[in-house]
Structures are given as C-alpha cells and as structure tokens.
Amino acid sequence: MQLVETEWILRGETLPRPQADTVAAPAGPDEISVLVSRLLEIRGLHGAESVDRFLHPRLQDLADPFLLPEMSPAVERIFEAIDAGERVVLYGDYDVDGITSVTLLHEVLKAYGLEEVETFLPHRIQDGYGLTKSGLERALGHGQADLLVAVDCGTTSLEEAEWLRAQKIDLVVLDHHELASAGRPDCVALVNPKAGDEFHYLCSAGIVFKVAHALLKTRPLEQFKLREFLDLVALGTVADIVPLVDENRILVRKGLQEMERTRNTGIAALKSVAGLDRRLTSLDIGFRLGPRLNAAGRLDNAREALELLLTRDASRARNIAMRLEQSNRERQRVEKKISEEAAAMIAEDIAGEQAPAIIVGSRDWHPGVIGIVASRIVKRHHRPALVVAFDEDGIGKGSGRSVEGVSLVEALDACRDLLLGGGGHEMAAGLTIEEDKFPEFCRRFVEHIAGTASPEALRPKLLLDAEARLEDLTLELLDSYELLQPFGKHNEQPLFFCRGVQLAAEPRVLKEKHLKLQLLQKGVRREAMYFGGAEVQLPRPPWDIAFKIDRNLYRGQLSLSIFIEAVRAAEAT
C-alpha cells in the first residue's frame, strides 16, 4: 500500500508573534518564554486565572466528589458493608486502569477496617472483557458475597447484574465507559460520569479516587492520607489515555510527584526494574511503567500486576517486577512478529493501495496484542485499521483503531448482522466474528468507510505547535516548558518546527537504525537524535525538521535533548 504524503500544518501561523523575549506569567513568579507563551495561546489559555490554573494545578481546586452521579448511594452501601463486616468482592479489569483502581479501593476499605475484601481480575481469553458469567462465578468462588463492586466495567452488564440480583448479591458499579442503549444495570449505584453532565474525562482510577474522597469526607480517617495514593491514580489515568484536562491534569501532576517518593512497594520495584531513577513524567508512565503492568494481562493473567501493587514485601515485589519485565519483552516479541506479518499482508494487497480502511486477520496471532498492532498500522498508513485474531474454532476477536473524523462504531453498526458482538467508541473498538463471515465483513466495512469518510480525514497531517530556532533551545526554555506537563491526550507533547537546518557533520548511525545528528542553523549548533532515521530516505540538506524536546540528566550534567520526528527538504521562505 502506498503511503500518502504528509501535510505539515503549523498551528500557530495565524497567531500574532510576541515581540519580547519573555513574557511574565499572568499569575505566579515564573518567567515564561515566547515559545511557551505561544503554546498556551494555541491551547486557548489567555486570561491570568486560566493560565495560572493550568501551569499550577492544585488539589484544592478539585470539585466535590458528590457531584458525580449516584455517589451518595454508593458511599452509603460501602459504609453499610464496612459496619456489618460483610464479604466484599472487587471485580476489576485486566488493564492498568482496572488494576490501579482495584488496588486503591482495596487500600481504602482495608483502612476502614473491613477484613473480607477480595479482589478479582478476569482472564482476557477465558473470561473476556468486563462482567461475564464465567468471571463472576470464579470471582465469587464457593462463598456467598454480600457486595460486589465492579470497577472499570459493569455499565453495560445488564444480564450479569440481573444474575447477581438473583443471587442476592448487591452490585455497585464504578466505571467510565459509555452507557448501554438498553438502559441502566440493576444495581445499588452506578457511579459513572457518562450518566451525568460533568467529569466525562475521568477514567476509573479517577472515579475510585473520587469515591475514596467521598468516603473520607463522610467519615474522616486521621491516619489515612489519600494524597499518598495519587501515584496509583496517575498510573491508571495516563495508561488509559483519557484526556489530561481539568481534574485529570491535577491528579496526574500531583500523582507524578507522589510517584517519585512512592510508598507503594510494587511501584518502587517497577521503577527500579524500568531504570527510572530520575524525575518522572507522564511519558514514563505511558511508555515504561504502563506497558510492564499491562504485559501480564495481554499474554496471560493480570493477577501478578495486581499482586505487585498490593504487596508490602520488597523482595516479593522485586521478583514480580522482574517477571513482568520478562512478560513485557515477550509481549514486544509477539507484537513485532504480528506487526511484520500484518505489514507483509498489507504490502501484498495491490487492490488495497487506495483503500480507505485496512483489515487483516490470522489464526496465528495472539489476541492480547492486536490493539497495539492496529495502532501501529494507523500511525503508518493513516487509515482506520482492524486486526483480527482467530482461534482454532474459527472465532475471531478483533481490535480496531481509527483516525480523527472516522467513527469505528458507526462502521461496525453498518455490519452488525455479521458480528457476534462488538462495540467501543469512535477511535477504538473491538469485535467478535465468525471466520466464514470475515470476507463479507471486510467488504462491507471498507465500503462503509469509503462512503462516509472525507478525503480530508484520510490525509495524514503533521500538526506543528510552534516554530523555533536552534538558538531558542536552551536550558532556560525548559524551566517554563516543563510547567506545561503532564503531556497526554488533549495536552500532547508540543511538536516544534525549525526551518532551513544544515548538517554540521556526517550523521552517526546507532544500532543500525537510529541517527545521531549535528544540526546547524545560522551559526548555532545543536545535537539531535532521530530514532529510526537510518531507515528513512532523507532528502539532501537543508531540511525543515519537526521535533520534540526533553530534559536530559547524564552523569550529573543537565542538557536539553532534541528528538526529531520528521524531516523534509527545506521550503523556500
């Protein structure tokens, strides 16, 4: 399949250029560089108060937790269980959001003196996602629970809620997924922001934090410091790729600070294994800690990740963290193999060169990593992508990712009669399908995308936040630039643009695929890394470059690092 040429778009071109070298922050003592000032403008932050709240998020700005739907009945039922010493089962999800949410709620209930708190995570393949009959039977075991709290699942589990009611087990749902069109599950409380008008950006870790806040507000515990558990909330929030706006921004900024001095034995062990002995950022969660916690649940059972976060035994935590490290390496190996096989399928599909969507499937693929493979396909081809893994019985489980402006859910709905199941949202979705229905599904899915997606949506774009010169890239810039963190969805790490850059020396090739470059612009020299650059056909200099920056501390020496994302032949100015 041919790659479409990427359009470079400079977001800030229509904004007036600041004239001063620095502008004072409207509130606070910081001096903000011109570049950071422009980044704030692009994010729509203009007034003194909004800029100050963005640059300096404060826990005291968190809203009343009882503003969340059905928080009061949830709190009342949990205290009823605590006071009566009931058996409570926490049923979570096998991803980082589910694991951290269950951990936090477990710690809170234990702090209130509840002895019988059991935790359960479903098996991705055996049980499937969310509340399932097999999962519930395994979670409950042979005993009779009084209360089951579904965390990061349960909103659409109407039949399972009825089954629990028949077993005389109360259900509280703490979730952030979309509501079922068929209605609300039969439960004591459904604490889900989507059932109200606010906080739609919260993931389940944020919702459990709100529940904990509501419990402590109702019945304070002098020795329990909820702030100390914000590292768990930050882990779940960043790993779940929810928008880092409003309260999420506060929770993650403060959670990263707690993570640096974490009291959680498992997080400390995971940091050590991942080699994170420096100031942490949201990118460390997204690319270092999160994947290691997720690895166990992708290939086998997520239980070990939960045990890591619950244990207080440093030796046990170290052993589990090492096993998760091995699981992550195996996940990378499996993912690489599937990605290569999928790429070969795509390359062989001559008729699909102009196709508006990409669908690949195989009986040899592990369903635990197909979502990651779909993401890689979208990134490379800028097309909606579905990757399907079929089992020996011919039942396929698929995972899809999309591009802005193309809804996967609408495309799946157009083929609903061919599916055993499926759902999600515009940008990410899953499906289950029989193998003999797959060819017809592919045809109709692609046909729907072709008839609904605009050419503009399928054209890849490189959105550049601000233009910079090499001379602008100084340690002083980092001081105000880092106030923009944490970076993530809806507050992406800025992508800068630099024109007319020359090479000051021949590129150095590292590990046969990366480039270390000496850049030169108007007498100013800077070093840069271009990961994967040795595999790219580069034009002759001078170049226009798109790049990101970060802080680098090596052997006590602080510097600003430049990471190139894309290169093109310099355009005339």
Beta strands, then each sheet from edge to edge (+ up, - down):
strand 1: 7-10
strand 2: 22-24
strand 3: 31-33
strand 4: 88-91
strand 5: 117-120
strand 6: 147-151
strand 7: 170-174
strand 8: 189-191
strand 9: 358-362
strand 10: 385-390
strand 11: 395-401
strand 12: 419-424
strand 13: 428-434
strand 14: 461-464
strand 15: 466-467
strand 16: 496-503
strand 17: 508-510
strand 18: 514-521
strand 19: 524-530
strand 20: 543-554
strand 21: 557-569
sheet 1: 1+ 14+
sheet 2: 2+ 3-
sheet 3: 5+ 4+ 6+ 7+ 8+
sheet 4: 9+ 10+ 11- 13+ 12-
sheet 5: 15+ 16+ 18- 17+
sheet 6: 15+ 16+ 20- 21+
sheet 7: 15+ 16+ 18- 19+
end
